[in-house]
């Protein structure tokens, strides 16, 4: 549990109180059972006492891994030998051995002192309670003392064993519930069946061992051998289950096991649990480039190091898993709602430290998305927590924030925000809910519309029209960007071919993401789409961002060269907003630089923006490239852009984005050209305002 900075909650004090009470009561019942125990010594079978004591020590120190529904657990075979000793020796020895072996095992297995004390006292208390029941029923006399095997003795033995099991189960469940702030009944429901099928059966094996030992200690050998083989097969099954539920590369739980543990955590929380349950999804940034440029061996080494780092630094406070690829997940509980956010920030900081690769430090980073339950309110289902964390992670990646928590700064999944729509995007593409609008790009000096930029819109059945900024950035972080781009390309090329057939000499501009640009198959895909639309590739302009080019310039150059060979024009969109390497841009097959609207919009008021625009235009001229200025929203801005030497403009002053059906009419009534000083400016014809976008 995360401590945070909040006051220690009441249930934490209750947990500590329980440990103290169990320790006191365990000691008291132990002493009391010894005082009322009428047996003496180790009975008539000291050899059995020695054998069972040795087996208790071995079974407690070496627990057996056992298969469970949601993974594996460890059970202590010592319970069988404790009850065998219970029916063959005096109570003093049984309780002393129980206390001693649990303390020794706790020290050997490096448990916390509090856990060691509680575990030893809890088991001694349970054994003492069982001894008390046998004494009350008049069947405490050990088998070694010659007690007869009667029906009443068997019933008394069952009652004593059930008392031990129930006492141990309830006390352990209470400690788990208080230690984690969970409801007691929920923990009991979760663990009752498993406890009865493991420790319960082991307890029942004790009388069998005791009876066989009384008849002849040699009879224990085949039984113990059979018992060993059964547990060995259980270990093998548990090992296979571990392989099925854990990631082979990092050794962390995989998606399947993480989801099961998350569902269990949600199920055991009450409707109004205190504290919060948090889920984090961590995705490494630009991991594909590590694999492609440095090799998969280096990529695997990075994943192993990240898994080790998360497990060692965060694992004590959270469940850590690898979901697949370069994606990890964490689950944690906290008394303080801000504790989960602080843990997410620690995860982000842990990822930022360099990773050693072949003796050289390799810098990595990651994006962390967090979703939490609300204190005092029902905990959302595991699937919703995962989806919210996933949405927050994509928001962190798209915004560059590093860590985002689903809530105030990220749209709720029941709001009409961009993040909540990602899960619906795949079906929307298939259902034809995406449409394409077009905004003209005009050479104002020649008075000609050179091409139209394709801008995707989502006609949501309940939320209405949704702009690209609300879903395209998120799609770029998922596999949906491929189908989305293909849909836009097919529709845009088909519409453009129709305008050409109608006698309009225009082309089409289409935005493509970095993932599409780095796909070596993309030139062939685009050529096939142009062939289907009966449109020459020379009518196509692809708009790419400078960061997408520079992320992997060698691969991008290869794809761009093949596109240029087809006749496709290439424009660098949003130029000036990234971190350009001019030498890299110089070596790429480019045709155009597109000046971002954030520089154009303030050109009349900001001298620095005017200098940037003037510099970009001069740079493009020196490199033999043309320029386009987007954001020409007013005539004054358009005039100033022309004065700075930028001839090709795009903006609301010339035309707003319009559906395909309106483009033909707009082209037929192309805006008139007026002469200004020093250059002509295209204006909409009088009485014919631009179509709404």
C-alpha positions as CSV (number, residue, x, y, z in Angstrom):
1,X,0.0,0.0,0.0
2,X,1.2,3.5,-0.8
3,X,1.7,5.6,2.3
4,X,1.3,9.0,0.8
5,X,1.2,11.9,3.3
6,X,-2.3,11.4,4.7
7,X,-3.0,10.3,8.3
8,X,-2.9,6.5,8.9
9,X,-6.5,5.3,8.3
10,X,-8.4,3.5,11.0
11,X,-8.3,0.2,9.3
12,X,-4.5,0.3,9.4
13,X,-4.7,0.7,13.2
14,X,-7.1,-2.2,13.3
15,X,-4.7,-4.3,11.4
16,X,-1.9,-3.6,14.0
17,X,-4.4,-4.2,16.8
18,X,-5.3,-7.6,15.3
19,X,-1.7,-8.6,15.1
20,X,-1.2,-7.8,18.8
21,X,-4.4,-9.5,19.9
22,X,-3.7,-12.6,17.9
23,X,-0.2,-12.7,19.5
24,X,-1.6,-12.3,23.0
25,X,-4.5,-14.7,22.5
26,X,-2.3,-17.3,20.8
27,X,0.1,-17.2,23.7
28,X,-2.8,-17.4,26.2
29,X,-4.5,-20.3,24.5
30,X,-1.3,-22.1,24.1
31,X,-0.5,-21.9,27.8
32,X,-4.1,-22.8,28.6
33,X,-4.2,-25.8,26.4
34,X,-0.9,-27.1,28.0
35,X,-2.4,-26.6,31.5
36,X,-5.6,-28.6,30.7
37,X,-3.8,-31.2,28.5
38,X,-3.9,-34.5,30.5
39,X,-1.3,-36.2,28.3
40,X,2.4,-36.3,29.2
41,X,5.6,-36.7,27.4
42,X,5.5,-37.7,23.7
43,X,3.3,-40.7,24.3
44,X,4.5,-44.2,23.6
45,X,5.9,-43.3,20.1
46,X,8.8,-40.9,20.5
47,X,10.1,-41.9,17.1
48,X,6.9,-40.7,15.5
49,X,7.2,-37.4,17.3
50,X,10.7,-36.9,16.0
51,X,9.7,-37.9,12.4
52,X,6.6,-35.6,12.3
53,X,8.6,-32.7,13.9
54,X,11.3,-33.0,11.2
55,X,8.7,-33.1,8.5
56,X,7.0,-30.0,9.9
57,X,10.3,-28.1,9.7
58,X,10.9,-29.2,6.1
59,X,7.4,-28.5,5.0
60,X,7.3,-25.1,6.6
61,X,10.7,-24.0,5.2
62,X,10.1,-25.5,1.7
63,X,6.5,-24.7,0.7
64,X,5.1,-26.2,-2.5
65,X,4.0,-24.2,-5.5
66,X,0.3,-24.9,-6.2
67,X,-1.9,-24.1,-9.2
68,X,-4.7,-21.6,-8.7
69,X,-7.3,-20.1,-11.0
70,X,-5.5,-16.8,-11.4
71,X,-1.9,-18.0,-11.2
72,X,0.0,-20.0,-8.6
73,X,0.4,-19.8,-4.8
74,X,2.5,-21.5,-2.2
75,X,1.1,-23.8,0.4
76,X,2.9,-25.3,3.5
77,X,2.7,-29.1,3.7
78,X,3.6,-28.7,7.4
79,X,-0.2,-28.6,8.2
80,X,-0.5,-32.4,7.6
81,X,2.4,-33.2,9.9
82,X,1.1,-30.7,12.6
83,X,-2.2,-32.6,12.8
84,X,-0.4,-35.9,12.7
85,X,1.7,-34.8,15.6
86,X,-1.5,-33.5,17.3
87,X,-2.8,-37.1,17.5
88,X,0.4,-38.8,18.5
89,X,2.0,-36.4,21.0
90,X,1.2,-34.1,23.9
91,X,-0.1,-30.5,23.4
92,X,3.0,-28.8,24.7
93,X,5.1,-30.3,22.0
94,X,2.7,-29.6,19.2
95,X,2.3,-25.9,20.1
96,X,6.0,-25.5,20.7
97,X,6.9,-27.0,17.4
98,X,4.2,-25.0,15.6
99,X,5.6,-21.7,17.1
100,X,9.3,-22.6,16.5
101,X,8.9,-23.8,12.9
102,X,6.9,-20.8,11.9
103,X,9.4,-18.4,13.4
104,X,12.3,-20.2,11.8
105,X,10.6,-20.3,8.4
106,X,9.7,-16.6,8.6
107,X,13.4,-15.7,9.3
108,X,14.7,-18.0,6.5
109,X,12.2,-16.6,4.0
110,X,12.9,-13.1,5.1
111,X,9.4,-12.1,6.1
112,X,8.8,-9.0,8.1
113,X,8.9,-9.3,11.9
114,X,5.2,-8.4,12.1
115,X,4.2,-11.1,9.7
116,X,6.4,-13.7,11.4
117,X,4.8,-12.9,14.8
118,X,1.3,-13.0,13.4
119,X,1.8,-16.2,11.4
120,X,3.3,-18.1,14.3
121,X,0.7,-16.8,16.8
122,X,-2.2,-17.4,14.4
123,X,-1.2,-21.1,13.8
124,X,-0.5,-21.7,17.5
125,X,-3.8,-20.2,18.3
126,X,-5.6,-22.4,15.8
127,X,-3.9,-25.5,17.1
128,X,-4.7,-24.6,20.6
129,X,-8.3,-24.1,19.7
130,X,-8.4,-27.5,18.1
131,X,-6.8,-29.1,21.2
132,X,-9.5,-27.4,23.3
133,X,-12.3,-28.9,21.2
134,X,-10.8,-32.4,21.5
135,X,-10.4,-31.9,25.2
136,X,-14.0,-30.8,25.6
137,X,-15.2,-33.8,23.6
138,X,-13.2,-36.1,25.7
139,X,-11.0,-37.4,22.9
140,X,-7.7,-35.6,23.6
141,X,-5.9,-38.8,24.4
142,X,-3.3,-39.4,21.7
143,X,-3.3,-42.5,19.5
144,X,0.2,-43.2,20.8
145,X,-1.4,-43.6,24.3
146,X,-3.6,-46.4,22.9
147,X,-6.8,-44.4,22.1
148,X,-9.3,-46.6,20.2
149,X,-10.3,-45.9,16.7
150,X,-14.0,-45.4,17.3
151,X,-16.7,-43.4,15.5
152,X,-16.9,-40.9,18.3
153,X,-13.1,-40.4,18.1
154,X,-13.4,-39.9,14.3
155,X,-16.2,-37.3,14.8
156,X,-14.2,-35.5,17.5
157,X,-11.1,-35.5,15.2
158,X,-13.2,-33.9,12.4
159,X,-14.5,-31.3,14.8
160,X,-11.0,-30.5,16.0
161,X,-9.7,-30.3,12.5
162,X,-12.5,-28.0,11.3
163,X,-11.9,-25.8,14.3
164,X,-8.2,-25.5,13.4
165,X,-9.1,-24.7,9.7
166,X,-11.8,-22.2,10.4
167,X,-9.8,-20.4,13.0
168,X,-6.7,-20.1,10.8
169,X,-8.8,-19.1,7.7
170,X,-10.8,-16.4,9.5
171,X,-7.7,-14.9,11.2
172,X,-5.7,-14.9,8.0
173,X,-8.6,-13.4,6.0
174,X,-9.0,-10.7,8.7
175,X,-5.3,-9.8,8.5
176,X,-5.5,-9.6,4.6
177,X,-8.7,-7.5,4.7
178,X,-7.4,-5.1,7.3
179,X,-3.9,-5.0,5.8
180,X,-5.2,-4.0,2.4
181,X,-8.3,-2.1,3.3
182,X,-10.7,-4.8,1.9
183,X,-14.0,-6.1,3.1
184,X,-13.6,-9.3,5.2
185,X,-16.5,-11.2,3.5
186,X,-15.1,-10.5,0.1
187,X,-11.7,-11.9,1.1
188,X,-13.4,-15.0,2.7
189,X,-15.4,-15.6,-0.5
190,X,-12.3,-15.4,-2.6
191,X,-10.1,-17.7,-0.5
192,X,-12.5,-20.1,1.2
193,X,-12.6,-22.6,-1.6
194,X,-8.9,-22.5,-2.3
195,X,-8.1,-22.9,1.4
196,X,-10.4,-25.8,1.8
197,X,-8.9,-27.6,-1.2
198,X,-5.3,-27.1,0.0
199,X,-4.7,-26.5,3.7
200,X,-8.0,-28.2,4.5
201,X,-7.1,-31.4,2.8
202,X,-3.6,-31.3,4.3
203,X,-5.2,-31.1,7.8
204,X,-7.4,-34.1,7.0
205,X,-4.3,-36.1,6.0
206,X,-2.9,-35.8,9.5
207,X,-5.0,-38.5,11.2
208,X,-4.2,-40.9,8.4
209,X,-0.5,-40.4,8.9
210,X,-1.0,-40.8,12.7
211,X,-2.9,-44.1,12.3
212,X,-0.4,-45.5,9.9
213,X,2.5,-44.3,12.1
214,X,1.0,-46.0,15.1
215,X,0.6,-49.3,13.2
216,X,4.1,-49.2,11.7
217,X,6.3,-46.2,10.9
218,X,7.5,-48.0,7.8
219,X,4.0,-47.6,6.4
220,X,4.6,-43.9,6.2
221,X,7.3,-44.3,3.5
222,X,5.0,-45.3,0.5
223,X,2.4,-42.8,1.6
224,X,4.9,-40.0,1.8
225,X,6.3,-41.1,-1.5
226,X,2.9,-41.0,-3.1
227,X,2.2,-37.7,-1.4
228,X,5.5,-36.3,-2.8
229,X,4.6,-37.5,-6.4
230,X,1.2,-35.8,-6.1
231,X,2.7,-32.5,-5.0
232,X,5.5,-32.8,-7.6
233,X,2.9,-33.1,-10.3
234,X,1.2,-30.1,-8.8
235,X,4.5,-28.2,-9.1
236,X,4.9,-29.2,-12.7
237,X,1.3,-28.0,-13.5
238,X,2.0,-24.8,-11.6
239,X,5.2,-24.3,-13.6
240,X,3.2,-24.7,-16.8
241,X,0.6,-22.4,-15.5
242,X,3.3,-19.9,-14.7
243,X,4.6,-20.1,-18.3
244,X,1.1,-19.4,-19.6
245,X,0.5,-16.4,-17.3
246,X,3.9,-14.8,-17.4
247,X,5.9,-13.1,-20.0
248,X,8.8,-15.3,-21.2
249,X,11.1,-12.3,-21.8
250,X,10.8,-10.3,-18.6
251,X,9.3,-12.9,-16.2
252,X,6.5,-10.4,-15.3
253,X,2.8,-11.4,-15.3
254,X,1.3,-11.1,-18.7
255,X,-2.0,-9.4,-19.8
256,X,-4.1,-12.4,-18.9
257,X,-2.9,-12.7,-15.3
258,X,-2.9,-8.9,-14.8
259,X,-6.5,-8.7,-15.8
260,X,-7.5,-11.6,-13.5
261,X,-5.7,-9.9,-10.6
262,X,-7.3,-6.6,-11.4
263,X,-10.8,-8.2,-11.5
264,X,-10.1,-9.9,-8.2
265,X,-9.0,-6.6,-6.7
266,X,-12.2,-4.9,-8.0
267,X,-14.4,-7.7,-6.7
268,X,-12.9,-7.6,-3.2
269,X,-13.5,-3.9,-2.8
270,X,-16.7,-2.9,-1.2
271,X,-19.2,-0.5,-2.8
272,X,-17.8,2.3,-0.7
273,X,-14.2,1.3,-0.1
274,X,-11.8,3.8,1.4
275,X,-8.7,4.7,-0.5
276,X,-8.3,4.3,-4.3
277,X,-7.4,1.5,-6.6
278,X,-5.2,2.7,-9.5
279,X,-4.2,1.2,-12.8
280,X,-1.3,2.5,-14.9
281,X,-0.4,1.7,-18.5
282,X,3.1,2.5,-19.6
283,X,4.2,2.7,-23.2
284,X,7.8,3.3,-24.3
285,X,8.3,6.1,-26.7
286,X,9.7,5.4,-30.1
287,X,10.6,1.8,-29.2
288,X,10.1,0.8,-32.8
289,X,13.1,2.9,-33.8
290,X,15.2,1.0,-31.3
291,X,14.3,-2.3,-32.9
292,X,14.6,-1.1,-36.4
293,X,17.9,0.9,-36.0
294,X,19.7,-1.1,-33.3
295,X,18.2,-4.6,-33.7
296,X,15.8,-6.7,-31.8
297,X,18.5,-8.0,-29.5
298,X,19.0,-4.5,-28.2
299,X,15.2,-4.0,-28.0
300,X,14.8,-7.2,-26.0
301,X,17.6,-6.0,-23.6
302,X,15.7,-2.7,-23.1
303,X,12.5,-4.5,-22.3
304,X,14.3,-6.8,-19.8
305,X,15.9,-3.8,-18.2
306,X,12.6,-1.9,-18.0
307,X,10.8,-4.9,-16.5
308,X,13.6,-5.4,-13.9
309,X,13.6,-1.7,-13.1
310,X,9.8,-1.6,-12.6
311,X,9.8,-4.8,-10.5
312,X,12.7,-3.8,-8.2
313,X,11.8,-0.1,-7.7
314,X,8.0,-0.2,-7.9
315,X,7.0,-3.8,-7.5
316,X,6.8,-3.7,-3.7
317,X,4.0,-1.1,-4.0
318,X,2.3,-2.3,-7.1
319,X,1.5,-5.4,-9.3
320,X,3.7,-5.0,-12.4
321,X,3.0,-6.8,-15.7
322,X,4.0,-6.7,-19.3
323,X,0.9,-6.5,-21.6
324,X,2.9,-7.1,-24.8
325,X,5.3,-5.3,-27.1
326,X,6.6,-2.2,-25.3
327,X,3.6,-1.8,-23.1
328,X,3.6,-2.5,-19.3
329,X,0.8,-2.2,-16.7
330,X,0.8,-1.6,-12.9
331,X,-1.9,-1.9,-10.3
332,X,-1.7,-0.3,-6.9
333,X,-3.8,0.8,-4.0
334,X,-3.4,4.0,-1.9
335,X,-4.9,5.6,1.1
336,X,-4.2,9.0,-0.5
337,X,-5.8,9.7,-4.0
338,X,-2.6,11.6,-4.9
339,X,-0.5,8.6,-4.0
340,X,-1.2,6.8,-7.3
341,X,-0.2,9.9,-9.3
342,X,3.0,10.2,-7.3
343,X,3.7,6.5,-8.1
344,X,3.1,7.2,-11.8
345,X,5.6,10.1,-11.7
346,X,8.1,7.8,-10.1
347,X,7.5,5.2,-12.9
348,X,8.1,7.9,-15.5
349,X,11.3,9.0,-13.7
350,X,12.6,5.5,-13.5
351,X,12.1,5.0,-17.2
352,X,14.1,8.2,-18.0
353,X,17.4,6.9,-16.7
354,X,19.7,5.6,-19.4
355,X,19.7,1.9,-20.2
356,X,23.1,0.2,-20.8
357,X,23.4,-1.4,-24.3
358,X,26.7,-2.9,-25.4
359,X,28.6,-0.7,-23.0
360,X,26.8,2.5,-24.3
361,X,24.0,4.4,-22.5
362,X,20.7,4.3,-24.4
363,X,18.2,7.0,-23.5
364,X,14.6,5.9,-23.4
365,X,11.4,7.5,-22.2
366,X,7.8,6.4,-21.7
367,X,4.3,7.7,-21.4
368,X,2.2,6.8,-18.4
369,X,-1.6,6.8,-18.3
370,X,-3.4,6.5,-15.0
371,X,-7.0,5.6,-14.0
372,X,-8.2,5.4,-10.5
373,X,-11.4,4.5,-8.6
374,X,-13.2,7.3,-6.7
375,X,-13.1,7.1,-2.9
376,X,-16.5,6.3,-1.4
377,X,-18.0,5.3,-4.8
378,X,-18.4,1.9,-6.5
379,X,-15.2,0.8,-8.2
380,X,-15.5,0.7,-12.0
381,X,-15.1,-2.7,-13.7
382,X,-11.6,-3.8,-14.6
383,X,-12.2,-3.4,-18.3
384,X,-13.3,0.3,-17.8
385,X,-10.2,1.0,-15.6
386,X,-8.0,-0.5,-18.3
387,X,-9.7,1.5,-21.0
388,X,-9.4,4.7,-19.1
389,X,-5.7,4.2,-18.3
390,X,-5.2,3.4,-22.0
391,X,-6.9,6.6,-23.0
392,X,-4.9,8.6,-20.5
393,X,-1.6,7.0,-21.8
394,X,-2.4,8.0,-25.4
395,X,-3.2,11.5,-24.1
396,X,0.2,11.7,-22.3
397,X,1.9,10.5,-25.5
398,X,0.1,12.9,-27.8
399,X,0.6,15.9,-25.5
400,X,4.1,15.0,-24.5
401,X,3.1,15.4,-20.8
402,X,4.7,12.1,-19.8
403,X,2.1,11.3,-17.2
404,X,-1.6,11.9,-17.4
405,X,-4.4,10.8,-15.0
406,X,-7.8,10.1,-16.3
407,X,-10.0,12.8,-14.8
408,X,-9.9,16.6,-14.8
409,X,-7.3,16.9,-17.6
410,X,-8.6,14.0,-19.6
411,X,-12.2,13.8,-20.9
412,X,-14.4,11.3,-19.1
413,X,-15.4,8.3,-21.2
414,X,-19.1,9.4,-21.1
415,X,-18.2,12.9,-22.5
416,X,-18.0,13.8,-26.2
417,X,-14.2,14.3,-26.0
418,X,-11.6,12.9,-28.4
419,X,-10.2,10.4,-25.9
420,X,-13.5,8.6,-25.3
421,X,-14.0,8.1,-29.0
422,X,-11.0,6.0,-29.8
423,X,-12.7,2.7,-28.8
424,X,-15.5,3.5,-31.3
425,X,-13.2,4.5,-34.2
426,X,-12.6,1.1,-35.7
427,X,-16.3,0.4,-36.1
428,X,-16.9,3.9,-37.4
429,X,-14.4,3.4,-40.2
430,X,-16.1,0.1,-41.2
431,X,-19.6,1.7,-40.9
432,X,-18.7,4.6,-43.2
433,X,-19.1,7.3,-40.6
434,X,-16.0,9.1,-41.7
435,X,-16.3,11.7,-44.4
436,X,-13.8,13.9,-46.1
437,X,-14.1,17.7,-46.5
438,X,-11.8,19.8,-48.7
439,X,-10.1,23.2,-48.3
440,X,-8.7,24.9,-51.4
441,X,-5.0,25.8,-51.6
442,X,-4.7,28.7,-54.1
443,X,-1.9,30.4,-56.0
444,X,-3.1,33.9,-55.5
445,X,-0.8,35.5,-58.0
446,X,-2.0,33.3,-60.8
447,X,-5.5,33.3,-59.4
448,X,-5.7,29.5,-59.6
449,X,-6.7,26.8,-57.1
450,X,-3.8,24.4,-57.3
451,X,-5.2,21.6,-55.1
452,X,-7.5,20.9,-52.3
453,X,-6.5,19.5,-48.9
454,X,-8.4,16.4,-47.7
455,X,-9.6,16.9,-44.1
456,X,-11.4,14.0,-42.4
457,X,-14.5,14.4,-40.4
458,X,-16.4,11.9,-38.2
459,X,-20.2,12.1,-38.5
460,X,-20.9,10.5,-35.2
461,X,-24.5,9.1,-35.0
462,X,-25.1,10.6,-31.5
463,X,-22.5,13.3,-31.1
464,X,-22.7,14.9,-34.5
465,X,-19.7,16.1,-36.5
466,X,-16.3,15.6,-34.8
467,X,-13.2,17.3,-36.1
468,X,-9.9,15.5,-36.9
469,X,-8.0,17.0,-33.9
470,X,-10.4,15.0,-31.6
471,X,-9.5,11.6,-32.9
472,X,-6.6,11.6,-35.5
473,X,-3.8,12.1,-32.9
474,X,-5.1,9.2,-30.9
475,X,-5.4,7.0,-34.0
476,X,-1.8,7.7,-34.8
477,X,-0.8,5.9,-31.6
478,X,-2.8,2.8,-32.5
479,X,-3.2,0.4,-35.4
480,X,-6.2,2.4,-36.5
481,X,-4.1,4.9,-38.3
482,X,-3.6,2.5,-41.2
483,X,-7.3,1.8,-42.0
484,X,-8.1,5.5,-41.3
485,X,-5.5,6.7,-43.8
486,X,-6.5,4.1,-46.4
487,X,-10.2,5.3,-46.1
488,X,-9.2,9.0,-46.6
489,X,-6.9,8.2,-49.5
490,X,-9.5,6.1,-51.4
491,X,-12.3,8.7,-50.9
492,X,-10.1,11.7,-51.6
493,X,-8.7,10.2,-54.8
494,X,-12.1,9.2,-56.0
495,X,-13.5,12.7,-55.5
496,X,-10.5,14.4,-57.1
497,X,-10.8,12.1,-60.2
498,X,-14.4,13.2,-60.5
499,X,-13.5,16.9,-60.5
500,X,-10.8,16.2,-63.1
501,X,-13.4,14.5,-65.3
502,X,-15.6,17.5,-64.9
503,X,-12.8,19.6,-66.4
504,X,-11.2,21.1,-63.3
505,X,-7.4,21.0,-63.3
506,X,-6.9,20.4,-59.6
507,X,-4.9,18.0,-57.5
508,X,-5.4,16.6,-54.0
509,X,-3.3,17.0,-50.8
510,X,-3.5,14.3,-48.2
511,X,-1.9,14.2,-44.7
512,X,0.0,11.0,-43.7
513,X,1.4,10.1,-40.3
514,X,4.9,8.9,-39.4
515,X,3.8,5.3,-39.2
516,X,2.4,5.4,-42.7
517,X,5.4,7.2,-44.0
518,X,7.8,4.6,-42.6
519,X,5.8,1.7,-44.1
520,X,7.9,0.5,-47.0
521,X,4.7,-0.9,-48.7
522,X,3.1,2.5,-48.7
523,X,4.2,3.6,-52.3
524,X,2.7,0.5,-53.7
525,X,-0.5,1.0,-51.7
526,X,-0.8,4.6,-52.9
527,X,-0.1,3.6,-56.5
528,X,-2.8,1.0,-56.4
529,X,-5.3,3.5,-54.9
530,X,-4.5,6.0,-57.7
531,X,-4.9,3.3,-60.3
532,X,-8.3,2.4,-58.9
533,X,-9.4,6.0,-59.0
534,X,-8.0,6.5,-62.5
535,X,-6.0,9.5,-61.2
536,X,-2.4,10.2,-62.1
537,X,0.0,10.1,-59.1
538,X,1.2,13.6,-60.2
539,X,-2.1,15.0,-59.0
540,X,-1.3,13.8,-55.4
541,X,0.5,15.9,-52.8
542,X,1.4,14.1,-49.6
543,X,1.7,16.4,-46.5
544,X,4.1,15.1,-43.8
545,X,5.5,16.6,-40.6
546,X,9.1,17.4,-40.2
547,X,9.4,15.3,-37.0
548,X,8.0,12.3,-38.8
549,X,10.7,12.6,-41.4
550,X,13.5,13.2,-39.0
551,X,12.5,10.3,-36.6
552,X,13.9,7.8,-39.1
553,X,15.4,9.8,-42.0
554,X,16.9,6.8,-43.8
555,X,13.7,4.9,-44.0
556,X,11.7,8.0,-44.8
557,X,14.1,9.0,-47.6
558,X,13.6,5.6,-49.2
559,X,9.8,5.8,-49.1
560,X,9.8,9.4,-50.3
561,X,12.2,8.6,-53.2
562,X,9.8,5.8,-54.4
563,X,6.9,8.2,-54.1
564,X,8.7,10.9,-56.1
565,X,9.5,8.3,-58.7
566,X,5.8,7.8,-59.1
567,X,5.3,11.5,-59.6
568,X,3.8,12.3,-56.2
569,X,4.6,15.7,-54.7
570,X,5.8,15.9,-51.1
571,X,5.1,18.9,-48.8
572,X,6.4,19.3,-45.2
573,X,3.4,20.3,-43.1
574,X,3.5,22.5,-40.0
575,X,7.1,23.6,-40.9
576,X,8.8,25.4,-38.0
577,X,7.0,23.6,-35.2
578,X,9.3,20.7,-35.0
579,X,13.1,20.3,-34.5
580,X,14.3,20.4,-38.0
581,X,17.8,19.3,-39.1
582,X,18.2,21.4,-42.3
583,X,20.9,19.1,-43.6
584,X,18.5,16.2,-43.4
585,X,15.7,18.1,-45.1
586,X,18.1,19.2,-47.8
587,X,18.9,15.5,-48.6
588,X,15.2,14.5,-48.8
589,X,13.2,14.6,-52.0
590,X,10.8,17.4,-51.1
591,X,8.8,19.9,-53.1
592,X,7.3,22.3,-50.7
593,X,7.4,23.8,-47.2
594,X,4.1,24.6,-45.5
595,X,4.3,27.3,-42.9
596,X,2.3,26.5,-39.8
597,X,-0.7,28.7,-39.0
598,X,0.6,29.6,-35.6
599,X,3.2,31.8,-37.2
600,X,0.9,33.2,-39.8
601,X,-2.0,34.1,-37.5
602,X,0.0,36.6,-35.5
603,X,2.1,38.0,-38.4
604,X,0.5,41.4,-38.2
605,X,1.2,41.9,-34.5
606,X,4.3,39.8,-33.8
607,X,7.6,40.9,-35.3
608,X,9.2,37.5,-34.4
609,X,6.5,35.6,-36.4
610,X,7.0,37.8,-39.4
611,X,10.8,37.2,-39.3
612,X,10.1,33.4,-39.1
613,X,7.8,33.5,-42.2
614,X,10.2,35.7,-44.1
615,X,13.1,33.3,-43.2
616,X,11.2,30.2,-44.2
617,X,10.3,31.7,-47.6
618,X,13.9,32.7,-48.2
619,X,15.1,29.2,-47.1
620,X,12.6,27.5,-49.5
621,X,13.7,29.7,-52.3
622,X,17.4,28.8,-51.7
623,X,16.5,25.1,-51.6
624,X,14.4,25.3,-54.7
625,X,11.2,24.6,-52.9
626,X,7.8,26.4,-53.0
627,X,6.0,27.6,-49.9
628,X,2.4,27.5,-48.7
629,X,1.1,29.6,-45.9
630,X,-1.9,28.2,-44.0
631,X,-4.0,30.3,-41.7
632,X,-4.7,33.2,-44.1
633,X,-7.9,34.0,-42.3
634,X,-8.2,37.7,-43.2
635,X,-7.4,39.9,-46.2
636,X,-4.8,41.9,-44.2
637,X,-2.9,38.6,-43.4
638,X,-3.1,37.6,-47.0
639,X,-1.7,41.0,-48.1
640,X,1.2,40.7,-45.7
641,X,2.0,37.2,-46.8
642,X,2.2,38.3,-50.4
643,X,4.5,41.1,-49.5
644,X,6.8,38.6,-47.8
645,X,6.9,36.5,-51.0
646,X,4.5,33.7,-50.1
647,X,2.2,33.2,-53.2
648,X,0.3,30.1,-52.3
649,X,-2.2,30.5,-49.5
650,X,-4.8,28.5,-47.6
651,X,-7.3,29.8,-45.1
652,X,-10.8,30.9,-44.3
653,X,-10.4,34.2,-46.2
654,X,-10.2,32.2,-49.4
655,X,-12.5,29.3,-48.6
656,X,-13.5,27.2,-45.6
657,X,-13.4,23.4,-45.7
658,X,-16.4,22.0,-47.6
659,X,-18.0,18.7,-48.4
660,X,-17.2,17.0,-51.8
661,X,-20.6,17.9,-53.2
662,X,-19.9,21.6,-52.8
663,X,-16.4,21.5,-54.3
664,X,-17.6,21.2,-57.9
665,X,-19.8,24.3,-57.6
666,X,-17.1,26.2,-55.8
667,X,-14.6,25.4,-58.6
668,X,-17.1,26.3,-61.3
669,X,-17.6,29.7,-59.6
670,X,-13.9,30.2,-58.9
671,X,-13.1,33.3,-56.9
672,X,-12.2,36.4,-58.9
673,X,-8.8,38.0,-58.9
674,X,-8.3,41.6,-57.8
675,X,-5.1,43.6,-58.2
676,X,-3.5,45.0,-55.1
677,X,-0.2,46.7,-54.5
678,X,2.2,45.0,-54.9
679,X,0.4,41.7,-55.9
680,X,-3.0,40.3,-56.9
681,X,-5.2,38.8,-54.2
682,X,-7.9,36.3,-54.7
683,X,-11.2,37.1,-53.1
684,X,-14.6,35.3,-53.1
685,X,-17.0,36.7,-55.7
686,X,-19.4,39.3,-54.4
687,X,-22.6,37.7,-53.1
688,X,-21.0,34.3,-53.0
689,X,-19.7,33.7,-49.5
690,X,-17.5,30.6,-48.8
691,X,-19.3,27.4,-48.0
692,X,-19.3,26.6,-44.3
693,X,-16.8,24.0,-43.1
